[in-house]
Amino acid sequence: MRVLLTGAFGNLGIAAIEELLRQDHDVRCFDIASKKNKKKAKQFNGRIEIIWGDIRNRETVNGAVDGQEAIIHNAAVLPPVTDLQPELARAINVEGTRYVIDAAKVSSLKPLVIYASSVVVHGAGKDSRPPIKASNPLKPTDNYSTHKIECEKIIEESGNPWVALRIGVSLDPNTRDANGDAFRKMFNVTPETRLEYVNPKDVALAQVNALKCPEAVGKAFLIGGGETCQVTYRDLFDAIFNALGIGMPPIDAFGTDSFYTDWMDTEESQRLLKYQQGTFEEYRKELMRSMGIIRWSVFLFRPLVRWMILRYSEPWQSRGKKSKIRNSKHETIIN
């Protein structure tokens, strides 16, 4: 099958390319011609077709969609960029998706669209009892979740065959994309928040298997790793900070915000798409392995690195202010 993959060299994209090739599909990749993306593309030299371009350019998107029998649409801007640059994020996430779907609608091939949505469309986990189901109400809570819901609607109303995959927390253990904004957002989340991890390779397997599953067409599915991947943010934080060699930060460094993740009912998606292979413990071990050099480098400067990381924690930095306020109130009562 001739398959267009958007966002081809992102976190989920590389795994999707590998799985598409493994299942003998003809792969056309669409992504921004950045230095980083071109470097990633070299590993597939001669095995894939590449169209470099911006998803905000309708003409370029039309050319990418032309002649394709299916589209796996992964291209998107993620938090915290969706909050920091809302206009850019909307142009890529929503309008870019509209361009892809508009091109698919006029194609004589009526390509099947596999859309990479997210569990975030169901709102914060604290608002429901686990596991959540794909039939649960949609509850947008920020720009990103709003974009995903709008895109699902665009795809559902297109007239083309479609499958929406609402993906859980899918982190690549080999990624190095964390920055200050990501750490700030992470520290605001209460460690008790439930999440369901899913390996990017398992997501790719679900996407590619959906290409040949007529029973999945016209439906939305939750994509998570299953019971072995149902953990909390405390487990995730512990895995990440121990892999970095700095150890789990004090509990006072974390906030009380609930995040829009939860454990999921993946019985139907697993039955149809047969994708669940990885476990959270495997992710933890792979993260330890991939961060080995960094961990040894950090060892000598561990206190300094911990201090630098904790600078991004608003709860940790505000401890002194809260203490002064409490002491001030106490003095007022005494006086």
C-alpha positions as CSV (number, residue, x, y, z in Angstrom):
1,M,0.0,0.0,0.0
2,R,1.2,3.5,-0.8
3,V,1.2,5.4,2.6
4,L,1.9,9.0,3.3
5,L,3.4,9.6,6.8
6,T,3.3,13.2,8.1
7,G,5.6,14.3,10.9
8,A,7.8,11.4,9.7
9,F,10.9,12.2,11.6
10,G,9.3,13.0,15.0
11,N,9.0,10.8,18.1
12,L,6.4,8.5,16.6
13,G,7.4,9.0,13.0
14,I,10.7,7.0,13.0
15,A,9.0,4.0,14.6
16,A,6.2,4.2,12.0
17,I,8.7,4.3,9.1
18,E,10.4,1.2,10.5
19,E,7.1,-0.7,10.9
20,L,5.7,0.4,7.5
21,L,8.9,-0.9,5.8
22,R,8.7,-4.1,7.9
23,Q,5.2,-4.7,6.6
24,D,6.3,-4.0,3.0
25,H,4.4,-0.7,2.4
26,D,5.6,2.0,0.0
27,V,6.4,4.9,2.3
28,R,6.2,8.6,1.4
29,C,7.5,10.8,4.2
30,F,6.5,14.5,4.8
31,D,8.2,16.7,7.2
32,I,10.1,20.0,7.7
33,A,13.6,20.1,6.1
34,S,15.5,20.8,9.3
35,K,19.1,19.7,9.8
36,K,17.9,17.3,12.5
37,N,15.3,15.7,10.3
38,K,17.6,15.3,7.4
39,K,20.1,13.6,9.7
40,K,17.4,11.1,10.8
41,A,16.3,10.5,7.2
42,K,19.8,9.3,6.2
43,Q,19.3,5.9,7.9
44,F,16.4,5.2,5.5
45,N,18.3,6.2,2.4
46,G,16.9,4.6,-0.8
47,R,14.0,2.9,1.1
48,I,11.6,5.8,1.4
49,E,10.4,8.7,-0.6
50,I,10.7,12.1,1.1
51,I,8.8,15.3,0.4
52,W,10.3,18.2,2.4
53,G,7.8,20.9,3.2
54,D,5.7,22.8,5.6
55,I,2.2,21.5,6.5
56,R,1.0,25.1,6.6
57,N,1.5,25.2,2.8
58,R,-1.6,23.9,1.1
59,E,0.1,23.4,-2.3
60,T,2.9,21.3,-0.9
61,V,0.4,19.2,1.2
62,N,-1.6,18.6,-2.0
63,G,1.5,17.2,-3.7
64,A,2.3,15.0,-0.7
65,V,-1.2,13.5,-0.6
66,D,-1.5,12.9,-4.4
67,G,-1.4,9.3,-5.3
68,Q,-1.5,7.9,-1.8
69,E,-3.8,5.1,-0.7
70,A,-3.5,5.9,3.0
71,I,-2.3,8.6,5.3
72,I,-0.8,8.2,8.8
73,H,-1.1,11.8,10.1
74,N,1.3,12.3,13.0
75,A,2.4,15.9,12.3
76,A,1.7,18.1,15.3
77,V,3.1,20.6,17.8
78,L,3.0,19.4,21.4
79,P,2.9,21.1,24.8
80,P,4.3,23.3,26.1
81,V,4.7,24.9,22.7
82,T,1.0,24.8,22.2
83,D,0.7,27.2,25.2
84,L,3.7,29.3,24.5
85,Q,3.1,29.8,20.8
86,P,-0.7,29.3,20.3
87,E,-1.0,30.8,16.9
88,L,1.8,28.7,15.4
89,A,0.5,25.6,17.1
90,R,-3.0,26.1,15.8
91,A,-1.8,26.7,12.3
92,I,0.1,23.4,12.3
93,N,-2.2,21.2,14.4
94,V,-5.6,22.3,13.1
95,E,-5.2,24.1,9.8
96,G,-2.4,21.8,8.7
97,T,-4.7,18.8,9.4
98,R,-7.5,20.6,7.4
99,Y,-5.1,20.9,4.4
100,V,-4.3,17.2,4.6
101,I,-8.0,16.2,4.8
102,D,-9.0,18.6,2.1
103,A,-6.4,17.0,-0.2
104,A,-7.6,13.5,0.7
105,K,-11.3,14.5,0.1
106,V,-10.6,15.4,-3.6
107,S,-8.4,12.4,-4.2
108,S,-10.0,9.7,-6.4
109,L,-8.3,7.1,-4.2
110,K,-10.1,8.3,-1.1
111,P,-7.2,7.4,1.2
112,L,-7.7,5.9,4.6
113,V,-6.7,8.4,7.3
114,I,-5.1,7.1,10.5
115,Y,-5.0,10.0,12.9
116,A,-2.7,10.3,15.9
117,S,-5.0,11.8,18.5
118,S,-4.4,11.6,22.2
119,V,-5.9,10.5,25.5
120,V,-5.8,14.2,26.5
121,V,-9.2,14.6,24.7
122,H,-10.9,13.0,27.7
123,G,-9.7,15.6,30.2
124,A,-8.0,15.3,33.6
125,G,-7.8,11.8,35.1
126,K,-9.2,13.1,38.4
127,D,-12.5,13.7,36.7
128,S,-13.3,10.0,36.2
129,R,-12.7,6.6,37.6
130,P,-10.2,4.4,35.8
131,P,-10.1,3.0,33.3
132,I,-11.4,5.5,30.9
133,K,-13.1,4.3,27.7
134,A,-13.1,5.7,24.2
135,S,-16.8,6.4,24.7
136,N,-16.1,8.8,27.6
137,P,-17.1,12.4,27.0
138,L,-14.6,14.7,25.4
139,K,-13.3,17.4,27.7
140,P,-10.9,19.9,26.3
141,T,-8.7,21.5,29.0
142,D,-6.1,23.5,27.0
143,N,-4.9,24.3,23.5
144,Y,-3.5,20.9,22.7
145,S,-6.6,18.9,23.7
146,T,-8.8,21.4,21.9
147,H,-6.7,21.0,18.8
148,K,-7.0,17.2,18.9
149,I,-10.8,17.3,19.3
150,E,-11.2,19.7,16.4
151,C,-9.0,17.6,14.2
152,E,-10.9,14.4,15.0
153,K,-14.1,16.2,14.0
154,I,-12.5,17.4,10.7
155,I,-11.5,13.9,9.9
156,E,-14.8,12.3,10.9
157,E,-16.7,14.7,8.7
158,S,-14.4,14.3,5.7
159,G,-16.2,11.5,4.0
160,N,-13.0,9.5,3.8
161,P,-12.5,6.3,5.8
162,W,-10.7,7.1,9.0
163,V,-9.4,5.7,12.3
164,A,-8.6,7.9,15.3
165,L,-6.0,6.6,17.8
166,R,-6.0,8.3,21.2
167,I,-2.5,7.6,22.3
168,G,-1.3,7.5,25.9
169,V,2.1,8.7,27.3
170,S,4.5,7.6,24.5
171,L,8.1,8.5,25.4
172,D,11.1,7.4,23.4
173,P,13.8,6.3,25.9
174,N,16.4,7.6,23.4
175,T,15.1,11.1,23.1
176,R,17.0,14.1,24.4
177,D,14.4,16.8,23.8
178,A,13.7,17.8,27.4
179,N,14.1,21.6,28.1
180,G,13.3,24.1,30.8
181,D,9.7,24.5,29.8
182,A,9.1,20.8,29.9
183,F,10.7,20.5,33.4
184,R,8.5,23.4,34.6
185,K,5.4,21.7,33.4
186,M,6.5,18.4,34.8
187,F,7.2,19.7,38.3
188,N,3.6,21.2,38.5
189,V,2.0,17.7,38.2
190,T,1.2,15.8,41.3
191,P,3.1,12.5,41.3
192,E,0.0,10.6,42.2
193,T,-1.6,11.3,38.8
194,R,-2.3,8.1,36.8
195,L,-0.8,7.5,33.4
196,E,-0.6,4.7,30.9
197,Y,2.7,4.4,29.1
198,V,2.9,3.0,25.5
199,N,6.1,2.3,23.6
200,P,6.4,4.3,20.4
201,K,7.0,1.0,18.6
202,D,3.7,-0.3,19.8
203,V,2.0,2.9,18.7
204,A,3.5,2.4,15.2
205,L,2.4,-1.2,15.2
206,A,-1.2,-0.1,16.0
207,Q,-1.1,2.5,13.3
208,V,0.2,0.2,10.6
209,N,-2.1,-2.7,11.6
210,A,-5.0,-0.3,11.4
211,L,-4.3,0.0,7.6
212,K,-5.5,-3.5,7.1
213,C,-8.3,-3.7,9.7
214,P,-11.7,-2.9,8.1
215,E,-13.4,-3.4,11.5
216,A,-11.5,-0.4,12.9
217,V,-12.6,2.1,10.2
218,G,-14.9,4.9,11.5
219,K,-13.9,4.3,15.1
220,A,-11.8,6.0,17.8
221,F,-9.5,3.8,20.0
222,L,-7.5,4.3,23.1
223,I,-3.9,3.2,22.6
224,G,-2.0,2.3,25.8
225,G,0.5,-0.4,26.8
226,G,-2.0,-2.4,28.9
227,E,-1.8,-3.4,32.6
228,T,2.0,-3.6,32.7
229,C,2.2,0.0,31.7
230,Q,-0.4,1.5,34.1
231,V,1.7,3.5,36.5
232,T,1.8,7.0,38.1
233,Y,3.8,10.1,37.4
234,R,5.8,9.2,40.5
235,D,7.0,6.0,38.7
236,L,7.8,8.0,35.5
237,F,9.6,10.8,37.4
238,D,11.6,8.1,39.3
239,A,12.6,6.4,36.1
240,I,13.7,9.6,34.4
241,F,15.6,11.2,37.3
242,N,17.4,8.0,38.3
243,A,18.4,7.4,34.6
244,L,19.8,10.9,34.6
245,G,21.8,10.0,37.8
246,I,20.4,12.7,40.0
247,G,17.8,10.6,41.9
248,M,14.2,11.4,42.6
249,P,13.7,15.0,43.7
250,P,12.0,15.7,47.0
251,I,8.2,15.4,47.0
252,D,8.0,19.2,47.9
253,A,9.4,19.9,44.4
254,F,6.1,18.8,42.8
255,G,2.8,20.6,42.6
256,T,-0.8,19.5,42.9
257,D,-2.0,19.8,39.3
258,S,-3.8,16.9,37.8
259,F,-2.7,16.0,34.3
260,Y,-5.0,14.9,31.5
261,T,-3.9,11.2,31.5
262,D,-5.3,8.1,33.1
263,W,-5.3,4.3,32.8
264,M,-7.2,3.2,29.8
265,D,-9.6,0.4,28.6
266,T,-7.6,-0.9,25.7
267,E,-9.4,-4.2,25.3
268,E,-11.0,-3.4,21.9
269,S,-8.0,-1.7,20.4
270,Q,-5.7,-4.6,21.4
271,R,-8.2,-7.2,20.1
272,L,-8.3,-5.5,16.7
273,L,-4.9,-4.0,16.3
274,K,-2.7,-6.5,18.3
275,Y,0.0,-4.0,19.2
276,Q,0.8,-4.3,22.9
277,Q,4.3,-5.7,23.3
278,G,6.4,-3.4,25.5
279,T,6.2,-2.9,29.3
280,F,7.0,0.1,31.5
281,E,9.8,-1.8,33.2
282,E,11.4,-2.4,29.8
283,Y,11.1,1.4,29.2
284,R,12.8,2.0,32.6
285,K,15.7,-0.4,31.7
286,E,16.1,1.1,28.2
287,L,16.1,4.6,29.7
288,M,18.9,3.6,32.1
289,R,20.9,2.1,29.2
290,S,20.4,5.0,26.9
291,M,21.3,7.6,29.5
292,G,24.4,5.7,30.7
293,I,27.0,8.2,29.5
294,I,25.0,11.2,30.8
295,R,24.5,9.4,34.2
296,W,28.3,8.9,34.6
297,S,29.0,12.5,33.6
298,V,26.5,13.8,36.1
299,F,27.9,11.6,38.9
300,L,30.7,14.0,39.8
301,F,28.5,17.1,39.7
302,R,25.3,15.5,41.1
303,P,24.5,18.2,43.8
304,L,25.0,21.0,41.2
305,V,22.8,19.3,38.6
306,R,20.1,18.6,41.2
307,W,20.2,22.3,42.1
308,M,20.0,23.4,38.4
309,I,17.0,21.0,37.8
310,L,15.1,22.2,40.9
311,R,15.4,25.8,39.6
312,Y,12.6,24.8,37.2
313,S,10.3,23.7,40.0
314,E,7.9,26.5,41.0
315,P,6.7,24.6,44.0
316,W,10.3,24.2,45.3
317,Q,11.3,27.8,44.6
318,S,8.2,29.1,46.4
319,R,8.9,27.2,49.6
320,G,10.6,30.2,51.2
321,K,7.8,32.6,50.3
322,K,5.2,30.2,51.8
323,S,7.2,29.8,55.0
324,K,7.5,33.6,55.4
325,I,3.7,34.0,54.9
326,R,3.0,31.3,57.5
327,N,5.5,32.9,60.0
328,S,4.0,36.3,59.3
329,K,0.5,35.1,60.1
330,H,1.8,33.3,63.3
331,E,3.4,36.6,64.5
332,T,0.2,38.5,63.9
333,I,-1.8,36.0,66.0
334,I,0.7,36.2,68.8
335,N,0.8,40.0,68.8
